[in-house]
Amino acid sequence: MNTNTMLGKISLRKTNPIIVAATIATAFMILVQPVAQACTGIMLKNSDKTYVHGRTLEFGYYLDPSILFTPRGNVVKGNTPSGKGKGMVFTTKYATMGMISFGEAGYIDGINEKGLSLGTFYFPSYAKYAKETNNNRAKALSASQFGDWILGNFATVAEVRKAVTAKKAVIVPTLIKGYGDEAPPVKYVVYDLKGNSIVIEPLNGELVITDNPLGSMANSPTHAWHLTNLRNYISLGAYNVNELKLDRLKLQQIGQGNGMLGLPGDFTPPSRFVRATVFSVTATPSKTSREGVNQVFHILNNFDIPVGVAKEKHDGKIYSDYTVITVAREPNKMRYYWKTYEDQTIKVADMTKFDLNGDKPLVVGTESPQPIYDSSGDFQPFAMK
């Protein structure tokens, strides 16, 4: 293996060994998935040894995202197919901030005061939740409340791994507002302050954990499959390929970037996962976490999906998948950033400015028009030489 290539330095020894090369059946499932499945996630390590990460959130219709702050001591009552509030009941230890949708409590993305972060990703064709029973109802949660449980109770990936492995919680197929007549199929990525990361996937009714050493994230297939698929791209690199001499013919590069020749450019999850990994691994480390946040947004701009490029027709109606919102997380500073399709202005919420022991949650909407600054009056005389 060429250690000068982008993926040549990456060890895959911790990945799930049961996932092998893609089969025709897997490829078919990717093709028939609904368009609402194009979320992409990355993680970056900065020169000051801090970590920042972020994600895009795509859907085929507007999700009405809001940013919610929840103080410590929030009581969550698990929702189940048999009834609202009949599942697990717990009180959160940590204050949390992040994204919800349709005005319904239940974090689909966020950070807590300890720097633990979570992202929820669409996982069609693969997600299969546990069936609600008398035996598991006391630890049952909906797909969105699982994020509340993670962010509200744990400080490190190791703690999350221990609790999930011990089956302290189960996800049951509960309907969620805005997602239709079926429970949304999702999986989760979790990060902590030290850059540790895991992916949690509901497979055949069980929560399966896969190590996520690179921090990259995409939708279906499984995370282990994505890691195995990276082996098809180990020749990619950030440096240009040297000229090639064939007898008396000298072949030189046509332009910059030929080290990335073969990088997949479509919007399917496997291709986006490869690009997310390539861009995050080759990115020049930022000096600080604040600069790293800017880098996160620059990289995620490459995954921005405009309305119209990814469409699907259902019952005569066209749905176009698009980037509803893009977020970045600066966990060491307890800051949560976002920008939307309609407004590319980056906004931030700083959890240190909130009362972590407050008596009620606080929320802010994300809808806003795109401001355009008029620089016409800023022009100055220029001396022609």
N, C-alpha and C positions, 0 to 999 in steps of 0.2 A: 504493500500500500504506500502510495506517495504521501509522505507527511507534509509536503508543501501545499497540498490541496486543502480546500476549506474543511472537508469532512474527514480528512485523513487523520486528524488528531483526536477524533471523537471515539470514545469507547462505548460500545453498546452492550457490554457484559451484563448490565443490570436490567435489560429489557426482558419482556416475557418471551421465552424461547419457543412457545407453541405457535407463534404467529409466523408464517412463512410467506413466500411470494404471493402476490395477488392472483386470485383465480378468476375465471370468467364470471362466476356467480357474484363475486364481490364487485367486480367492475359493473355488472348489470345493476346491482343495488345502488351504486353511486349514481348511475345514470337516471334511475327512476325516482330518486329522492326529490321531495318538494324543494322549491327554490329557497325557502326560508332556512338556510343552513350554511351561510357563508361567513361565519365569524372566524376571526384569526387572532391569535395571541402570541406575544413575544416577551422575553426577559433580557435585560442588559445588565452587565456588571460594570460599574464605574471605577475609575482609578482610585477613588478614595475608599474602595472596598464596600460601597453601598450597592444596592440593587434597586432597579426600577423595572416596571413592567406595565403592560397595557394590552388593550384588545379593541377590535372593532366589533360592532353588533349589527348584523344585517337581518332584515326580515322582508317579507313580501307585502307587508302593510305596516302602518304606523303603530308603534308599541306604546306611545305616550309615556316615555321615560321621565322619571323624576329622580332627584337626588335626596336621599333620606338620611338624617342623623338620628340614631337611637342611643340614648344614654344607658349607663349600666342599670341593671335591675329590671330590664324589660321582660315581662312575662309573655311567653309564646305558648299557644295551645295548638297542638298539631291537628291538622285537618286530614280527614280520611274519606274514602268513598262512602263510608256508612254515615258520616255526619261531621259537620264543622266543629272543631275543638275537641274531638273525641280521641285524639291520638296522644302523643307524648306532650307533657307539660313541663316546661323548664323556665328558669329565670337566668337571664344572661349575666355573665361576670364582667364582660368588657363592652365599652362603648363602641359603636360601629357606624360607619358611613359608607354609602354606596348607592347603587342604582336599583330602583323598583320600576314596575310597569303598571299601567292602567290604574294608578292610585291605590294599588293593593300592597299591603305590607308583605315582605318576602324578598330578601336580597337576591338579585340575579348577578350581582357583581359588587365588590366592596373591599374595604380594609377595616381592621379594628385597631384599637389603641396600642396593641402590642406589635403591630406591623404585620400581622397575618393577613393575607389577601386571598380572595376567592373570585373565580369567574365561572359562570355557567354557560355551557355551549350546547347548541342543538345537536342531537345524536340520533337521527332517524335511522330506522331499519335495524338498529342494534339495541337500543335501550329496552330493557324489560324489568319492570319493578316487581317487588315482592307482593304477593297477594295478602290483603288484610285478613288477619285471623284473630281469634280471641287471645292467642298466645303472644302475638307481636303488636297488638294495638297500642299498648302502653309505651311503646318506643317508635311508633309510626309517625312519619312526617310527610308533607307534600313535597314535591320537587323544589319549590321555591323556599319552603321553610327549612330545608336541609342546609341552605346557605346561611340562614339565621343561626342554626345550631352550630355550624362550624365557626363562624365569625364571633358569635356571642360567648363561646365557651373555651376556645383554645388559643394558645399563644405561639405554638410552633408546629411545624409539619410533623415532627415526631409524636406530639400529643394527638394530632388528628389521626395519624396512622394507627396508633395504639387503640384509640376509641373505635375507629371503623373496623379494625381487625377483630376487636372484641364484640362486634355487632351491637354496639350501644344504641344504634339507631337503624331504622329501615325506611326506605322510601316506598310509598304505596301510590298506586295510580289515581291520584286525586285531581279532579278538574280544577283549573285555574282560570280566573277571569281573563277573557281576551284571547284564549288559545283554542277555542272551539269545543267540540264535544268529546275530546280525548285528552288524557294527561299529556303534557308536552314531553317528548323524549329528550332528555338532556344528560350531560355528564359534567364533571367539575374539574377545574385545575386549582391547586392550592399552592401558595408561595409563603415563605416566611422571611424574616429580616436577613438571615444568613444565605439566602439564595437557594435554600432547599425547596424542592417542588415535587408534587405528586399529582397524578390524575386519578380521579375516582369515577368509575363507570358502573352503572347498573346493568349487569349481564346475567340473564337467566335468573333474575330475582335476588342475586347476590351483589354486594358492592365490592368491585375488584379494584385493587390499587396497583398502579404502574408507576415506577420511578420516572421522573421527568427531568433528566440532567441538563437539558438545553433550555427548558422553559418555554419552548414553542408549543402552540396549541392550534388545533383545527377540529373540524367536525368528524363525521364518519369516514372511514371505518374506525376500529379501535386504536387507542394510542400506541399500543405495542406494534400494530400493523404499520403505522406511520413511521415509527423508529426503524423498523426493518426495511421499509421502502427507501430510507435515506441511503442505503447501500448502493442503490442504483445511480447515485449522484456524487460519489466520492472523488471524481476527477475534477469537480468544479473548484474554482479558486478565484481570489480577488485580483491576482496578478495576471497580466497579459501573457499569452503564450509566445515563446521565442520564435524567430523566423525559422523556416524549414527549408533545407537545401535538398533538392531532388536532382541528382546528376548536375547539369549545368543550369538548372532552373532554381531561382531563389523565390520562395513564397513568404511574403511579409504580411503582417496583420493589416486589415483594411482600416480599422479604427479601434478606439479604446473599448475594453470590456470583453474581449474574446475569451478571457478565462472563464466567463460565465456562459459560454455557448452551450446550449442544451438545457439551460434553466427553464423549467416549465412556466408558462405565462398565463394559463387559463385560470378560471375561478373555482375549479373543483377543489374539494378539501385536500386530497393528496398533493396537488400542485401548490396550493397555498401553504401547506405545512413545510414543503421543501423550501419555498422562497422565504418563509418566515425564519427558518433555521439558517439559511445562507446569509440573509441580511443581518440577523442578530449576531451571528458568530463572526462575521467579517467587519462589523461596525467598529470604528476606532473608539476606544473607551473614552467616555466623557470624564472631565476632571471631578465633577460634583454630581450629586443626584439631581439637582435642579437642571443642570445642563443635560443630564441623561433623560429627563422628561422630554425636553425638546427633541432629542434623538428618537425617542419612542414615537412621537407624533410624526416625525419625518419618515421613519420606516413604515409606520402603519398607513401613511398616505399611499403607499404602493398597493394597498389592498382595498382602497376606497372604490366602491362599486357605484357607478352612476345609474340613475333610474333608466331602465330600458335595455341594458345589456344582458341581463339574466332574467328571462321571463318564463312564465308557465301559465297555461290556460286551464281553468277549472269551471265547468258548467257555463261555458261561454264567456267567462270573465277573465281578464288578463291580470296576473299578479307579477309585479316586477320587484325582484329582490334588490335592495339597495342598503347602503351604509347609514343606518338610522342615527347612530351615535358612536363616537370613538372616545375611549377613556385611557388615562394613564394614572398609575399609582406611584406615589413617592412615600413608601411606608415608613422610612426612617424619620420623615418629617410629619407623618400623619396627614398627608395632603392627597386630595383626590381631584383629578383634572378631567375635563370633558369638552368636547365640541360636537356639534350636530351637523346633519346634512344641510339644514337651512342656515346655520350660523357657524362658520368656521373659526370664530373667535374662541380662543382657549380660555376656559373659565376654571376656577379652582375653589375648593372648599378646604379650609384648614381646621382640622379637628381640635388643635390646641386652643382655638378661639371659642370653643364650645364648653359648656358646663357638662363634664363627663358624668356627673351625678345629678343631672337635671331631672325634672319631674315629668317631662313629656318629650316625645319625638318631634323633630322639626323637619320640614320638607321645603324644597324649592323646585320649581318646574324648569324644564330645559328649553322650552319654546322661546325663540327670539328671532327677530329679523337680522339678516347679515348687514352690519354697519359697513359703509364704504367711505373712507376718508378722502376728502377732496383736497388734493395737494396743489391745486391751481394757484393759490395765493402764496405758496412757499417758494416759488421760483425767484432766483436772484440773478442780477446781471452777470454775464459771462464775457470775459475779455477774449476775443478771438485773436489767435496768434498766427 
